[in-house]
């Protein structure tokens, strides 16, 4: 398994720009070619892993807008028709479901924490629970943890572990564990940022972390996520 420390567009908050599952990495269209190549390397263990450049509403903030696991992709209503069709064609190659979530808040990546076992969603998405469950094909729980309504920003998970915001309560951590069905532990990223998703891009095969991440942070993340 591979681990990479890096920046994108001069930012250590890599997670706001990329969305990942076990089969592919969605990456901004304007990512330099040398970065695309570097970002592919941590996941080389999976030979058919794909890196796919795309925009959402002509924006590079894919990690903010997109929620995905190996079963499906959820997109915000601001995605353009052409962007949706391109992603739909891409998903058809891997038989991945795709749909649009009609919500007042388009930041699905910030509002959904998911793996192939389950999904934790913000109370902001309570009316969208059915479509999230259908597309991701997992059990869904509404849970605002760590004193805010951004479960996707406050956690990063794969199918082996989950790292979450340090302010999560023991009861909340137990609930996350029960839905995602993986061990849960607290961590920070990029020298103390508690919003771990902002600086992390991980799946079961590897991870990319913000360049400012400390050795202890990377060790904790790697141990919990089994990277």
Buried (B, 14 or more C-beta within 10 A) or exposed (E): BBBBBBEBBEBBBBBBBBBBBBBBBBBBEEBEEEBBEBBBEBBEEBEEBBBBBBBBBEBBBBBBBBBBBBBBBBBBEEBEEEBBEBBBEBBEEEEBBBBBBEBEBBBBBBBBBBBBBBBBBBEBBEEBBEBBBBBBEBEBBBBBBBEBBBBBBBBBBBBBBBBBBBEBEEEBBEBBBEBBBBBBBBBBBBEEBBBBBBBBBBBBBBBBBBBBBEEEBBEBBBBBBEB
